[in-house]
Amino acid sequence: MHNAWMRYTCGRLKSDFRYYKDIVYNNYPWPDEPSDKQRAAVEAAA
């Protein structure tokens, strides 16, 4: 799941991904207080 987000969000240098903590990692979408149903959906997708 994170790899899909990284490919969508970060840029590239040649064929390598440019991984920045402020652009890719820190803005990864996650609810503030996930419910049990939301956690289960993420676990199932992972």
PDB file of N, H, CA, C and O in Angstrom:
ATOM      1  N   MET A   1       0.827  -1.178   0.000  1.00  0.00           N
ATOM      2  CA  MET A   1       0.000   0.000   0.000  1.00  0.00           C
ATOM      3  C   MET A   1       0.882   1.256   0.000  1.00  0.00           C
ATOM      4  O   MET A   1       0.632   2.205  -0.743  1.00  0.00           O
ATOM      5  N   HIS A   2       1.909   1.241   0.841  1.00  0.00           N
ATOM      6  H   HIS A   2       2.113   0.470   1.444  1.00  0.00           H
ATOM      7  CA  HIS A   2       2.805   2.398   0.873  1.00  0.00           C
ATOM      8  C   HIS A   2       3.537   2.564  -0.464  1.00  0.00           C
ATOM      9  O   HIS A   2       3.738   3.688  -0.922  1.00  0.00           O
ATOM     10  N   ASN A   3       3.931   1.465  -1.082  1.00  0.00           N
ATOM     11  H   ASN A   3       3.767   0.551  -0.710  1.00  0.00           H
ATOM     12  CA  ASN A   3       4.622   1.560  -2.373  1.00  0.00           C
ATOM     13  C   ASN A   3       3.742   2.202  -3.432  1.00  0.00           C
ATOM     14  O   ASN A   3       4.228   2.990  -4.243  1.00  0.00           O
ATOM     15  N   ALA A   4       2.461   1.878  -3.437  1.00  0.00           N
ATOM     16  H   ALA A   4       2.066   1.237  -2.778  1.00  0.00           H
ATOM     17  CA  ALA A   4       1.545   2.504  -4.393  1.00  0.00           C
ATOM     18  C   ALA A   4       1.461   4.006  -4.132  1.00  0.00           C
ATOM     19  O   ALA A   4       1.463   4.801  -5.072  1.00  0.00           O
ATOM     20  N   TRP A   5       1.387   4.399  -2.851  1.00  0.00           N
ATOM     21  H   TRP A   5       1.385   3.753  -2.087  1.00  0.00           H
ATOM     22  CA  TRP A   5       1.359   5.823  -2.497  1.00  0.00           C
ATOM     23  C   TRP A   5       2.665   6.500  -2.915  1.00  0.00           C
ATOM     24  O   TRP A   5       2.644   7.607  -3.452  1.00  0.00           O
ATOM     25  N   MET A   6       3.783   5.849  -2.675  1.00  0.00           N
ATOM     26  H   MET A   6       3.800   4.950  -2.239  1.00  0.00           H
ATOM     27  CA  MET A   6       5.088   6.412  -3.024  1.00  0.00           C
ATOM     28  C   MET A   6       5.190   6.620  -4.536  1.00  0.00           C
ATOM     29  O   MET A   6       5.631   7.676  -4.989  1.00  0.00           O
ATOM     30  N   ARG A   7       4.784   5.617  -5.314  1.00  0.00           N
ATOM     31  H   ARG A   7       4.426   4.759  -4.946  1.00  0.00           H
ATOM     32  CA  ARG A   7       4.862   5.748  -6.777  1.00  0.00           C
ATOM     33  C   ARG A   7       3.996   6.894  -7.285  1.00  0.00           C
ATOM     34  O   ARG A   7       4.354   7.568  -8.252  1.00  0.00           O
ATOM     35  N   TYR A   8       2.862   7.112  -6.635  1.00  0.00           N
ATOM     36  H   TYR A   8       2.572   6.565  -5.850  1.00  0.00           H
ATOM     37  CA  TYR A   8       1.947   8.185  -7.044  1.00  0.00           C
ATOM     38  C   TYR A   8       2.458   9.561  -6.630  1.00  0.00           C
ATOM     39  O   TYR A   8       2.286  10.538  -7.359  1.00  0.00           O
ATOM     40  N   THR A   9       3.091   9.633  -5.447  1.00  0.00           N
ATOM     41  H   THR A   9       3.231   8.839  -4.855  1.00  0.00           H
ATOM     42  CA  THR A   9       3.412  10.924  -4.847  1.00  0.00           C
ATOM     43  C   THR A   9       4.815  11.434  -5.157  1.00  0.00           C
ATOM     44  O   THR A   9       4.983  12.614  -5.464  1.00  0.00           O
ATOM     45  N   CYS A  10       5.813  10.580  -5.083  1.00  0.00           N
ATOM     46  H   CYS A  10       5.676   9.622  -4.833  1.00  0.00           H
ATOM     47  CA  CYS A  10       7.186  11.079  -5.187  1.00  0.00           C
ATOM     48  C   CYS A  10       7.641  11.206  -6.640  1.00  0.00           C
ATOM     49  O   CYS A  10       7.048  10.633  -7.554  1.00  0.00           O
ATOM     50  N   GLY A  11       8.686  11.956  -6.815  1.00  0.00           N
ATOM     51  H   GLY A  11       9.168  12.421  -6.073  1.00  0.00           H
ATOM     52  CA  GLY A  11       9.256  12.142  -8.142  1.00  0.00           C
ATOM     53  C   GLY A  11      10.314  11.095  -8.435  1.00  0.00           C
ATOM     54  O   GLY A  11      10.507  10.147  -7.674  1.00  0.00           O
ATOM     55  N   ARG A  12      10.990  11.287  -9.546  1.00  0.00           N
ATOM     56  H   ARG A  12      10.834  12.058 -10.164  1.00  0.00           H
ATOM     57  CA  ARG A  12      12.041  10.336  -9.943  1.00  0.00           C
ATOM     58  C   ARG A  12      13.290  11.081 -10.368  1.00  0.00           C
ATOM     59  O   ARG A  12      13.244  12.206 -10.867  1.00  0.00           O
ATOM     60  N   LEU A  13      14.398  10.412 -10.152  1.00  0.00           N
ATOM     61  H   LEU A  13      14.436   9.499  -9.747  1.00  0.00           H
ATOM     62  CA  LEU A  13      15.693  10.859 -10.648  1.00  0.00           C
ATOM     63  C   LEU A  13      16.212   9.689 -11.462  1.00  0.00           C
ATOM     64  O   LEU A  13      16.543   8.644 -10.901  1.00  0.00           O
ATOM     65  N   LYS A  14      16.289   9.847 -12.777  1.00  0.00           N
ATOM     66  H   LYS A  14      16.021  10.696 -13.232  1.00  0.00           H
ATOM     67  CA  LYS A  14      16.515   8.741 -13.707  1.00  0.00           C
ATOM     68  C   LYS A  14      15.358   7.761 -13.537  1.00  0.00           C
ATOM     69  O   LYS A  14      14.203   8.138 -13.736  1.00  0.00           O
ATOM     70  N   SER A  15      15.642   6.519 -13.176  1.00  0.00           N
ATOM     71  H   SER A  15      16.580   6.213 -13.015  1.00  0.00           H
ATOM     72  CA  SER A  15      14.562   5.562 -12.954  1.00  0.00           C
ATOM     73  C   SER A  15      14.347   5.297 -11.462  1.00  0.00           C
ATOM     74  O   SER A  15      13.524   4.456 -11.099  1.00  0.00           O
ATOM     75  N   ASP A  16      15.075   6.005 -10.595  1.00  0.00           N
ATOM     76  H   ASP A  16      15.743   6.688 -10.889  1.00  0.00           H
ATOM     77  CA  ASP A  16      14.960   5.817  -9.151  1.00  0.00           C
ATOM     78  C   ASP A  16      13.949   6.785  -8.560  1.00  0.00           C
ATOM     79  O   ASP A  16      13.834   7.928  -9.003  1.00  0.00           O
ATOM     80  N   PHE A  17      13.213   6.315  -7.548  1.00  0.00           N
ATOM     81  H   PHE A  17      13.306   5.387  -7.188  1.00  0.00           H
ATOM     82  CA  PHE A  17      12.271   7.187  -6.860  1.00  0.00           C
ATOM     83  C   PHE A  17      13.020   8.156  -5.966  1.00  0.00           C
ATOM     84  O   PHE A  17      14.028   7.800  -5.355  1.00  0.00           O
ATOM     85  N   ARG A  18      12.521   9.390  -5.891  1.00  0.00           N
ATOM     86  H   ARG A  18      11.702   9.680  -6.387  1.00  0.00           H
ATOM     87  CA  ARG A  18      13.086  10.397  -4.995  1.00  0.00           C
ATOM     88  C   ARG A  18      12.199  10.427  -3.758  1.00  0.00           C
ATOM     89  O   ARG A  18      11.101  10.983  -3.780  1.00  0.00           O
ATOM     90  N   TYR A  19      12.681   9.834  -2.699  1.00  0.00           N
ATOM     91  H   TYR A  19      13.573   9.383  -2.681  1.00  0.00           H
ATOM     92  CA  TYR A  19      11.899   9.632  -1.487  1.00  0.00           C
ATOM     93  C   TYR A  19      12.213  10.749  -0.493  1.00  0.00           C
ATOM     94  O   TYR A  19      13.317  10.813   0.048  1.00  0.00           O
ATOM     95  N   TYR A  20      11.242  11.624  -0.257  1.00  0.00           N
ATOM     96  H   TYR A  20      10.345  11.572  -0.696  1.00  0.00           H
ATOM     97  CA  TYR A  20      11.416  12.729   0.684  1.00  0.00           C
ATOM     98  C   TYR A  20      10.477  12.536   1.869  1.00  0.00           C
ATOM     99  O   TYR A  20       9.309  12.191   1.689  1.00  0.00           O
ATOM    100  N   LYS A  21      10.980  12.754   3.066  1.00  0.00           N
ATOM    101  H   LYS A  21      11.929  13.033   3.212  1.00  0.00           H
ATOM    102  CA  LYS A  21      10.163  12.562   4.258  1.00  0.00           C
ATOM    103  C   LYS A  21       8.992  13.537   4.307  1.00  0.00           C
ATOM    104  O   LYS A  21       7.921  13.175   4.794  1.00  0.00           O
ATOM    105  N   ASP A  22       9.163  14.747   3.823  1.00  0.00           N
ATOM    106  H   ASP A  22      10.032  15.041   3.427  1.00  0.00           H
ATOM    107  CA  ASP A  22       8.088  15.741   3.895  1.00  0.00           C
ATOM    108  C   ASP A  22       7.038  15.555   2.807  1.00  0.00           C
ATOM    109  O   ASP A  22       5.891  15.969   2.980  1.00  0.00           O
ATOM    110  N   ILE A  23       7.408  14.944   1.700  1.00  0.00           N
ATOM    111  H   ILE A  23       8.340  14.608   1.559  1.00  0.00           H
ATOM    112  CA  ILE A  23       6.485  14.817   0.578  1.00  0.00           C
ATOM    113  C   ILE A  23       5.807  13.454   0.556  1.00  0.00           C
ATOM    114  O   ILE A  23       4.606  13.366   0.301  1.00  0.00           O
ATOM    115  N   VAL A  24       6.549  12.406   0.817  1.00  0.00           N
ATOM    116  H   VAL A  24       7.525  12.477   1.024  1.00  0.00           H
ATOM    117  CA  VAL A  24       6.006  11.047   0.672  1.00  0.00           C
ATOM    118  C   VAL A  24       5.562  10.479   2.016  1.00  0.00           C
ATOM    119  O   VAL A  24       4.413  10.061   2.160  1.00  0.00           O
ATOM    120  N   TYR A  25       6.446  10.459   2.989  1.00  0.00           N
ATOM    121  H   TYR A  25       7.380  10.798   2.873  1.00  0.00           H
ATOM    122  CA  TYR A  25       6.166   9.731   4.223  1.00  0.00           C
ATOM    123  C   TYR A  25       5.202  10.471   5.147  1.00  0.00           C
ATOM    124  O   TYR A  25       4.208   9.890   5.583  1.00  0.00           O
ATOM    125  N   ASN A  26       5.472  11.724   5.451  1.00  0.00           N
ATOM    126  H   ASN A  26       6.279  12.196   5.097  1.00  0.00           H
ATOM    127  CA  ASN A  26       4.686  12.446   6.458  1.00  0.00           C
ATOM    128  C   ASN A  26       3.272  12.784   6.016  1.00  0.00           C
ATOM    129  O   ASN A  26       2.422  13.062   6.862  1.00  0.00           O
ATOM    130  N   ASN A  27       2.995  12.770   4.731  1.00  0.00           N
ATOM    131  H   ASN A  27       3.686  12.545   4.044  1.00  0.00           H
ATOM    132  CA  ASN A  27       1.630  13.086   4.307  1.00  0.00           C
ATOM    133  C   ASN A  27       0.873  11.841   3.841  1.00  0.00           C
ATOM    134  O   ASN A  27      -0.126  11.950   3.129  1.00  0.00           O
ATOM    135  N   TYR A  28       1.343  10.670   4.240  1.00  0.00           N
ATOM    136  H   TYR A  28       2.154  10.581   4.818  1.00  0.00           H
ATOM    137  CA  TYR A  28       0.649   9.422   3.927  1.00  0.00           C
ATOM    138  C   TYR A  28      -0.736   9.469   4.565  1.00  0.00           C
ATOM    139  O   TYR A  28      -0.847   9.707   5.768  1.00  0.00           O
ATOM    140  N   PRO A  29      -1.802   9.246   3.779  1.00  0.00           N
ATOM    141  CA  PRO A  29      -3.159   9.434   4.317  1.00  0.00           C
ATOM    142  C   PRO A  29      -3.511   8.372   5.365  1.00  0.00           C
ATOM    143  O   PRO A  29      -3.459   7.173   5.092  1.00  0.00           O
ATOM    144  N   TRP A  30      -3.860   8.824   6.541  1.00  0.00           N
ATOM    145  H   TRP A  30      -3.902   9.798   6.763  1.00  0.00           H
ATOM    146  CA  TRP A  30      -4.250   7.929   7.623  1.00  0.00           C
ATOM    147  C   TRP A  30      -5.191   8.702   8.534  1.00  0.00           C
ATOM    148  O   TRP A  30      -4.893   9.841   8.893  1.00  0.00           O
ATOM    149  N   PRO A  31      -6.315   8.116   8.915  1.00  0.00           N
ATOM    150  CA  PRO A  31      -7.260   8.828   9.788  1.00  0.00           C
ATOM    151  C   PRO A  31      -6.644   9.126  11.160  1.00  0.00           C
ATOM    152  O   PRO A  31      -5.802   8.370  11.645  1.00  0.00           O
ATOM    153  N   ASP A  32      -7.068  10.227  11.778  1.00  0.00           N
ATOM    154  H   ASP A  32      -7.752  10.841  11.384  1.00  0.00           H
ATOM    155  CA  ASP A  32      -6.539  10.600  13.092  1.00  0.00           C
ATOM    156  C   ASP A  32      -6.844   9.538  14.147  1.00  0.00           C
ATOM    157  O   ASP A  32      -5.962   9.151  14.914  1.00  0.00           O
ATOM    158  N   GLU A  33      -8.073   9.075  14.187  1.00  0.00           N
ATOM    159  H   GLU A  33      -8.789   9.390  13.564  1.00  0.00           H
ATOM    160  CA  GLU A  33      -8.467   8.039  15.133  1.00  0.00           C
ATOM    161  C   GLU A  33      -9.206   6.954  14.363  1.00  0.00           C
ATOM    162  O   GLU A  33     -10.436   6.960  14.309  1.00  0.00           O
ATOM    163  N   PRO A  34      -8.463   6.017  13.764  1.00  0.00           N
ATOM    164  CA  PRO A  34      -9.110   5.008  12.930  1.00  0.00           C
ATOM    165  C   PRO A  34     -10.008   4.078  13.758  1.00  0.00           C
ATOM    166  O   PRO A  34      -9.660   3.674  14.867  1.00  0.00           O
ATOM    167  N   SER A  35     -11.157   3.757  13.190  1.00  0.00           N
ATOM    168  H   SER A  35     -11.440   4.086  12.289  1.00  0.00           H
ATOM    169  CA  SER A  35     -12.061   2.809  13.840  1.00  0.00           C
ATOM    170  C   SER A  35     -11.541   1.389  13.612  1.00  0.00           C
ATOM    171  O   SER A  35     -10.636   1.169  12.807  1.00  0.00           O
ATOM    172  N   ASP A  36     -12.119   0.443  14.322  1.00  0.00           N
ATOM    173  H   ASP A  36     -12.854   0.621  14.976  1.00  0.00           H
ATOM    174  CA  ASP A  36     -11.729  -0.958  14.135  1.00  0.00           C
ATOM    175  C   ASP A  36     -12.011  -1.410  12.704  1.00  0.00           C
ATOM    176  O   ASP A  36     -11.253  -2.194  12.135  1.00  0.00           O
ATOM    177  N   LYS A  37     -13.092  -0.917  12.133  1.00  0.00           N
ATOM    178  H   LYS A  37     -13.708  -0.279  12.595  1.00  0.00           H
ATOM    179  CA  LYS A  37     -13.448  -1.265  10.746  1.00  0.00           C
ATOM    180  C   LYS A  37     -12.398  -0.724   9.775  1.00  0.00           C
ATOM    181  O   LYS A  37     -12.007  -1.421   8.839  1.00  0.00           O
ATOM    182  N   GLN A  38     -11.939   0.509   9.989  1.00  0.00           N
ATOM    183  H   GLN A  38     -12.257   1.076  10.749  1.00  0.00           H
ATOM    184  CA  GLN A  38     -10.919   1.097   9.129  1.00  0.00           C
ATOM    185  C   GLN A  38      -9.590   0.339   9.270  1.00  0.00           C
ATOM    186  O   GLN A  38      -8.914   0.091   8.272  1.00  0.00           O
ATOM    187  N   ARG A  39      -9.222  -0.019  10.471  1.00  0.00           N
ATOM    188  H   ARG A  39      -9.771   0.183  11.282  1.00  0.00           H
ATOM    189  CA  ARG A  39      -7.987  -0.796  10.683  1.00  0.00           C
ATOM    190  C   ARG A  39      -8.072  -2.146   9.983  1.00  0.00           C
ATOM    191  O   ARG A  39      -7.112  -2.590   9.354  1.00  0.00           O
ATOM    192  N   ALA A  40      -9.217  -2.787  10.096  1.00  0.00           N
ATOM    193  H   ALA A  40      -9.997  -2.426  10.607  1.00  0.00           H
ATOM    194  CA  ALA A  40      -9.406  -4.091   9.451  1.00  0.00           C
ATOM    195  C   ALA A  40      -9.302  -3.963   7.938  1.00  0.00           C
ATOM    196  O   ALA A  40      -8.747  -4.847   7.285  1.00  0.00           O
ATOM    197  N   ALA A  41      -9.826  -2.878   7.367  1.00  0.00           N
ATOM    198  H   ALA A  41     -10.276  -2.160   7.897  1.00  0.00           H
ATOM    199  CA  ALA A  41      -9.744  -2.673   5.916  1.00  0.00           C
ATOM    200  C   ALA A  41      -8.296  -2.492   5.477  1.00  0.00           C
ATOM    201  O   ALA A  41      -7.894  -3.024   4.442  1.00  0.00           O
ATOM    202  N   VAL A  42      -7.508  -1.750   6.249  1.00  0.00           N
ATOM    203  H   VAL A  42      -7.834  -1.318   7.090  1.00  0.00           H
ATOM    204  CA  VAL A  42      -6.094  -1.554   5.915  1.00  0.00           C
ATOM    205  C   VAL A  42      -5.334  -2.869   6.049  1.00  0.00           C
ATOM    206  O   VAL A  42      -4.507  -3.197   5.198  1.00  0.00           O
ATOM    207  N   GLU A  43      -5.606  -3.618   7.102  1.00  0.00           N
ATOM    208  H   GLU A  43      -6.278  -3.352   7.794  1.00  0.00           H
ATOM    209  CA  GLU A  43      -4.948  -4.911   7.282  1.00  0.00           C
ATOM    210  C   GLU A  43      -5.273  -5.861   6.139  1.00  0.00           C
ATOM    211  O   GLU A  43      -4.397  -6.581   5.662  1.00  0.00           O
ATOM    212  N   ALA A  44      -6.516  -5.867   5.701  1.00  0.00           N
ATOM    213  H   ALA A  44      -7.228  -5.281   6.088  1.00  0.00           H
ATOM    214  CA  ALA A  44      -6.922  -6.742   4.603  1.00  0.00           C
ATOM    215  C   ALA A  44      -6.248  -6.339   3.295  1.00  0.00           C
ATOM    216  O   ALA A  44      -5.850  -7.197   2.506  1.00  0.00           O
ATOM    217  N   ALA A  45      -6.121  -5.029   3.068  1.00  0.00           N
ATOM    218  H   ALA A  45      -6.444  -4.333   3.709  1.00  0.00           H
ATOM    219  CA  ALA A  45      -5.497  -4.547   1.841  1.00  0.00           C
ATOM    220  C   ALA A  45      -3.988  -4.806   1.848  1.00  0.00           C
ATOM    221  O   ALA A  45      -3.391  -5.057   0.801  1.00  0.00           O
ATOM    222  N   ALA A  46      -3.382  -4.744   3.027  1.00  0.00           N
ATOM    223  H   ALA A  46      -3.867  -4.540   3.877  1.00  0.00           H
ATOM    224  CA  ALA A  46      -1.938  -4.965   3.127  1.00  0.00           C
ATOM    225  C   ALA A  46      -1.618  -6.420   2.923  1.00  0.00           C
ATOM    226  O   ALA A  46      -0.451  -6.808   2.969  1.00  0.00           O
TER     227      ALA A  46
END
